[in-house]
Amino acid sequence: MLVKLGLNREPNPRAPDPQTESPPLPAEQVSLDETIRQLESLVPQLAEAALVSDPKTDRSVVPEDAAEAVVYWLTRYGANPAEAARNIRKLAAEAPERVVETVLPLCGEGRWGEAARFLTSLLSGQDETAAKLCDPAASLDASACVAKTLSRHEPRFDVRFAKTLLHDDELTERARQRGLAVLEKLGSGGRLIPILIQFLRDPDSRIRSKAALMLGQIVPSQGIMDRLMGDDDARVRANFVEGLWNCTTSDYRPLFRRALEDPNHRVIGNALVGLHRLGETGDVIRHVSKMARRPEALHRAAAAWVMGQTGDKLYSGVLRQMVRDPDPLVRRNAIRSLRRIHAASQSGPNGDSHPR
């Protein structure tokens, strides 16, 4: 009776709770066989979707970008060196600049692992390697660090690099100067003498003077020394004399004394520093005193610089007088030298390496 009258019904029938109750069945139920057939029909669709994978998550897919691909093959070099080397060579042939700019930083960080010898050989034959090392915008210390790493694995790298600096017409003068600075830090020794001599014929005097400095550090023959000391460019002569400062295999007193007759203030100043390092304090005092009285301001400024390079307190009185010199360059060098001498008395030498 209650059912018939509808008294057992709620005014608004409650919807089933999806978490606790199943939804009501449809009026016409689908058969089990039909449901299974619908399930089976999904198999081809799922298989097709599985073939389309994201390369970022699939490690078996080689990246298209050359830089990413190099890193990809480097991480697999230990497992299969031949395959990795073959693919890296192919990338270097197709995109040499991208490969070099990716691999060189890894070299500086020491992250080559087992691929070090292979990568050194590869990079040594790439013109882009020299271009990167010669970049004036890059850190000199960082470039030198990379060059030293290359030299450890490829003993003739310094010679290849020097020849590139000599013959690559695409390098700017600033880039070649940076390249010589990197080469200097390698400290290669006598095998570079034939190449450095060719730099002495360069039209850029800054290139010639840098080569002269490096030749001085290598300890050249008497013929080369005579040629350098007779160069028309004072920077070449001055840099060559400076390059002899730290040479201990020969006695260069005669050459330093010969340089005291040079008309250029930098050549004389560098010669006096060389004599000071050899213990010739008397000669240095006599000549630096003459320079301090000369009418040319550049010579007086060089004299003040030399006094500071010695780090000796005995020059402090003269320098305090030179602080009142009418020329601003002389005054500046005198002040700097006084500071250098004071610093030397406290902890050790510290200052400029070239007269201004």
C-alpha positions, 0 to 999 in steps of 0.5 A, spaced: 500 500 500 505 504 501 509 503 495 502 504 491 501 511 494 508 513 493 509 514 501 515 511 501 519 515 496 523 521 498 521 528 495 527 528 491 531 522 489 538 521 492 543 520 487 548 515 488 554 516 491 560 515 486 565 513 491 560 508 495 555 506 490 555 504 483 551 508 477 544 505 475 545 500 470 542 502 463 535 500 461 539 495 455 545 492 457 551 491 452 553 483 452 559 481 455 562 479 448 561 485 445 564 489 451 570 484 450 570 486 442 570 493 444 576 492 449 580 488 444 579 493 438 583 498 442 590 494 442 592 497 435 591 504 437 595 503 443 600 499 439 601 505 434 601 510 440 607 507 443 611 508 437 610 515 438 615 517 444 618 523 446 625 524 444 627 527 451 625 521 455 627 516 450 635 515 451 635 511 445 634 517 440 640 521 438 639 529 439 638 533 433 642 539 435 650 538 434 652 540 441 647 535 445 649 530 440 656 530 442 655 530 449 650 524 448 656 520 444 661 522 449 657 519 455 657 513 451 664 513 449 666 508 454 661 503 452 663 503 445 669 508 443 669 506 436 662 508 435 662 514 439 668 516 435 665 515 428 659 519 430 663 525 433 668 525 427 661 526 423 659 531 427 665 535 427 665 535 419 658 537 419 658 543 424 665 544 427 664 550 430 658 547 435 663 541 436 669 545 438 665 550 442 662 544 446 668 540 447 673 545 449 670 547 456 669 540 458 677 540 456 678 546 461 674 542 466 677 536 466 671 532 464 673 528 458 675 521 461 677 516 457 675 520 450 681 525 452 686 522 447 681 522 441 678 529 443 685 532 443 687 529 436 680 531 433 681 538 436 688 539 434 686 539 427 680 544 427 681 551 425 676 553 430 680 550 436 685 556 434 680 561 433 677 559 440 683 560 444 685 566 440 678 570 442 680 576 446 674 576 449 675 570 453 679 569 459 687 568 458 688 564 464 682 559 461 684 559 454 691 557 457 689 552 461 685 549 455 691 549 451 696 546 456 691 540 457 691 539 449 699 539 450 699 534 455 695 529 450 698 532 444 705 533 445 706 537 438 700 541 439 704 548 441 707 547 434 701 546 430 698 552 434 704 556 433 703 555 425 696 556 425 697 563 428 703 564 423 699 562 417 691 563 418 689 569 414 682 569 417 685 571 424 685 578 426 691 582 429 688 582 436 686 574 435 694 573 433 696 577 439 692 573 444 694 567 441 701 568 442 700 570 449 697 563 450 703 560 447 707 564 451 704 561 457 705 554 455 713 555 455 714 550 450 722 551 449 727 551 443 723 547 438 718 554 437 724 558 435 724 557 427 717 559 428 718 565 432 723 568 428 718 568 422 714 572 427 719 577 427 718 579 420 711 581 421 708 588 419 705 589 426 710 591 431 706 588 437 707 581 434 714 582 433 715 585 440 711 579 443 715 574 439 722 577 441 720 577 448 718 569 447 725 568 444 728 572 450 725 567 455 727 561 450 735 563 450 736 564 443 743 564 439 748 569 439 746 571 431 738 572 433 740 576 439 744 581 435 738 581 430 733 583 435 738 588 439 738 591 432 731 591 430 728 598 428 722 597 433 724 599 440 718 595 443 722 589 440 728 591 443 725 592 450 721 586 450 727 582 448 731 584 454 725 583 458 725 576 456 732 575 458 731 577 466 729 570 468 734 566 464 739 562 468 743 558 463 747 564 461 750 570 463 747 576 460 751 582 463 754 584 457 748 584 453 744 588 458 750 593 459 750 594 451 742 595 452 744 601 456 747 605 450 740 604 447 736 611 446 730 608 448 728 609 455 724 602 456 730 598 453 735 602 458 730 600 464 729 593 462 736 592 462 737 596 469 732 591 472 736 585 468 743 587 472 739 588 478 737 581 478 744 579 477 746 583 483 750 589 479 747 594 484 753 599 483 751 599 476 744 600 477 745 606 482 750 609 477 745 609 471 739 610 474 741 616 477 743 619 471 736 617 468 733 621 474 737 627 472 735 627 464 731 632 461 727 627 457 720 626 462 720 619 459 727 617 461 725 620 468 719 616 469 723 610 467 728 611 472 722 611 477 719 605 475 726 601 475 727 604 483 720 600 484 722 594 481 728 593 485 724 593 491 730 596 495 729 602 500 735 605 498 731 609 493 726 611 497 729 618 498 730 620 491 723 617 489 720 622 495 723 628 491 721 625 484 714 625 487 714 633 486 717 632 478 713 637 474 711 631 469 705 627 471 708 621 468 714 621 473 710 623 479 705 617 478 711 612 477 714 615 483 708 614 487 707 607 485 714 605 486 714 608 493 708 603 494 711 597 491 718 598 496 713 599 502 709 593 500 716 589 498 718 591 505 712 588 508 711 581 504 715 581 497 715 584 491 709 587 487 708 591 481 708 593 474 712 589 469 713 594 464 716 601 465 710 606 463 
